[in-house]
Amino acid sequence: SGTRGAFVELTGVEVDKVDKTVATAEISSSTAVVMQTVTDNKAAIGYISLGSLNDTVKALDVNGVECSVADIKSGDYVVARPFNVCYQQAKLDGNAAAKDLIAFIESDDGQKIIADNGYIAIDSTGAYAPSGVTGAISLNGSTSVGPIMEKLCEAYKALNPDVSIDIQQTGSGAGITSATEGTCDIGMSSRELKQEELDAGLTEMKIADDGIAVIVNLE
């Protein structure tokens, strides 16, 4: 999970590139499973994407700072990371629809969707004009990026109805691997790509920033 990778690095649980998470921890690459586990267990502590936070769990302050868009933007909330997409440039260039989707995500329209859903938008590239492209796009990767990507793709398809989009949420590592192997057009990652992943031929692009909320049971 990209969320786990970012969390252990930012909090110092990762030491000399070794993840020191205790062996007794329950491990899941699914945001939904983590939330349900915390909801059902008064003794549980977990962590999820800020954009996935709802009223079924409670988010803790970190160093006395709330996990909020304002505090992430200011840098006061330190457990934060990027949302990225990755792709083989040649494969993207060969799929007009996939390339156009990237342009939509970067546009004013795409970044407004990101901000409206509780994530932190990046600098946008201007207005988006529907292109009239046709074709199919496949995306694979992070269960943290997946929910906002679904909203972005829904809005994109409303403007480009002749494009079909398939989104698989299998975790950041799996999405990066799929993009590397060319089995998907666009990979989704809730962490920065490692140098060896970039060296394998991938291009990385940040689409938003996100906080990692540390969550506990409501009781």
C-alpha positions in Angstrom: 0.0 0.0 0.0 1.2 3.4 -0.9 -0.4 4.8 2.2 1.6 2.4 4.4 4.8 3.3 2.5 4.3 7.0 3.0 3.2 6.6 6.7 6.2 4.5 7.8 8.6 6.9 6.1 7.0 10.1 7.4 6.7 8.9 11.0 10.1 7.2 11.3 8.7 3.6 11.5 10.9 2.9 8.5 14.6 2.8 9.6 17.4 2.4 7.1 14.7 1.5 4.5 13.4 -1.3 6.6 9.7 -1.2 7.7 9.8 -1.8 11.5 6.0 -2.1 11.8 5.4 -4.7 14.6 4.7 -8.2 13.4 1.4 -8.3 15.3 -0.1 -5.4 13.3 -3.0 -6.3 11.0 -2.0 -5.5 7.5 -4.4 -4.5 4.7 -3.9 -2.7 1.3 -7.6 -1.8 1.3 -8.8 1.6 2.8 -12.3 0.1 3.3 -10.9 -2.9 5.3 -8.8 -0.6 7.5 -11.9 1.6 8.2 -14.1 -1.3 9.0 -11.6 -2.8 11.3 -11.3 0.4 13.3 -15.1 0.8 13.3 -15.5 -2.7 14.8 -12.6 -2.5 17.4 -12.4 0.0 20.2 -8.7 -0.7 20.6 -7.7 -0.2 17.0 -5.6 2.5 15.5 -5.3 2.8 11.8 -4.4 5.3 9.1 -6.2 6.3 5.8 -6.4 9.0 3.2 -7.9 12.2 4.4 -10.2 12.1 1.4 -11.7 8.8 2.6 -12.4 10.0 6.2 -16.0 9.9 7.2 -18.0 9.9 10.5 -17.7 6.2 11.1 -14.2 6.8 12.7 -12.4 9.6 14.5 -9.2 11.3 13.2 -6.5 12.2 15.8 -4.5 15.4 15.9 -0.8 14.9 15.2 1.5 17.1 17.3 -1.6 19.0 18.2 -2.5 19.8 14.6 -5.7 18.7 12.9 -5.7 16.6 9.7 -7.4 19.3 7.5 -6.9 20.7 4.1 -5.9 24.1 5.6 -3.2 22.6 7.9 -1.9 20.3 5.1 -1.6 23.3 2.7 0.2 25.3 5.4 2.6 22.5 6.2 1.6 22.4 9.8 0.1 18.8 9.5 3.2 16.8 8.6 1.8 13.4 7.8 1.0 14.2 4.1 1.9 12.8 0.7 1.2 13.2 -3.0 -1.3 11.5 -5.2 0.4 10.5 -8.4 -0.3 8.8 -11.7 2.4 7.1 -13.8 2.6 5.8 -17.3 4.8 4.9 -20.1 5.1 8.0 -22.2 5.0 6.1 -25.5 2.0 4.1 -24.5 0.2 7.3 -23.4 1.1 9.1 -26.7 -0.5 6.1 -28.5 -3.8 6.4 -26.7 -5.5 9.8 -27.4 -8.2 9.2 -24.9 -5.8 8.4 -22.0 -3.7 11.5 -22.9 -6.8 13.6 -22.9 -7.9 12.3 -19.5 -4.5 13.4 -18.1 -5.1 16.8 -19.6 -8.6 16.9 -18.0 -7.2 16.0 -14.6 -4.6 18.8 -14.8 -7.2 21.4 -15.9 -9.2 23.9 -13.9 -12.2 21.5 -14.1 -10.3 18.4 -12.9 -8.6 20.3 -10.0 -11.9 21.7 -8.9 -13.2 18.2 -8.5 -10.2 17.3 -6.4 -10.6 20.3 -4.1 -14.4 19.8 -3.8 -13.8 16.3 -2.5 -11.5 17.2 0.3 -8.1 16.8 -1.3 -5.5 19.5 -2.0 -5.4 20.7 -5.6 -2.2 21.5 -7.5 -1.7 24.4 -9.9 -4.0 23.8 -12.8 -3.4 24.3 -16.5 -6.5 26.3 -17.5 -9.9 25.4 -18.9 -10.6 22.1 -20.4 -12.4 21.8 -23.8 -14.0 18.4 -24.7 -12.0 16.8 -27.4 -14.5 14.4 -28.9 -12.0 11.5 -28.6 -13.0 7.9 -28.6 -11.4 4.8 -27.2 -10.7 2.9 -24.0 -8.6 3.7 -21.0 -7.4 1.3 -18.3 -6.3 2.4 -14.8 -4.9 0.4 -12.0 -3.5 1.1 -8.6 -4.0 2.8 -5.2 -7.2 2.3 -3.2 -6.6 5.8 -1.8 -6.4 7.5 -5.2 -9.2 5.3 -6.6 -12.2 7.1 -5.1 -11.2 10.5 -6.5 -10.1 9.0 -9.8 -13.6 7.5 -10.1 -15.1 11.0 -9.7 -12.7 12.5 -12.2 -13.4 9.8 -14.7 -17.2 10.1 -14.2 -16.9 13.9 -15.0 -14.6 13.2 -18.0 -17.0 10.6 -19.5 -19.9 13.1 -19.2 -17.9 15.4 -21.5 -16.5 12.6 -23.7 -19.3 9.9 -23.8 -17.6 7.8 -26.5 -14.7 6.9 -24.1 -14.9 3.8 -21.9 -12.8 3.7 -18.7 -11.9 0.7 -16.5 -10.5 1.4 -13.0 -9.0 -1.4 -10.9 -8.0 -0.6 -7.3 -5.3 -3.1 -6.4 -2.8 -1.0 -4.4 0.0 1.4 -5.4 2.6 -1.2 -6.0 0.4 -3.3 -8.3 -0.6 -0.2 -10.2 3.0 0.8 -10.8 3.9 -2.7 -11.9 0.9 -2.8 -14.3 2.0 0.5 -15.8 5.6 -0.7 -16.1 4.5 -3.9 -17.8 2.0 -2.1 -20.1 -1.1 -4.0 -18.8 -2.7 -0.7 -18.0 -2.5 2.8 -19.5 -2.2 4.7 -16.3 -1.1 3.6 -12.8 -2.3 5.2 -9.6 0.0 5.7 -6.6 -0.4 7.3 -3.2 3.4 7.6 -2.8 6.2 9.0 -4.9 7.8 6.4 -7.3 11.1 4.9 -6.4 14.1 5.7 -8.6 14.2 2.1 -9.8 10.5 2.4 -10.9 11.3 5.6 -12.8 14.4 3.9 -14.3 12.1 1.1 -15.6 10.6 3.6 -18.0 7.7 5.3 -16.2 6.8 9.0 -16.1 5.3 10.3 -12.9 2.8 13.1 -12.5 1.3 14.5 -9.3 -2.4 15.2 -9.5 -3.1 16.2 -5.8 -1.8 16.3 -2.3 -3.4 14.3 0.6 -3.1 14.0 4.3 -2.8 10.6 6.1 -5.4 10.6 8.9 -4.6 8.6 12.0 -7.9 7.1 12.9 -9.5 5.5 16.0 -12.8 4.0 17.0 -15.5 6.6 17.9 -15.6 5.3 21.4 
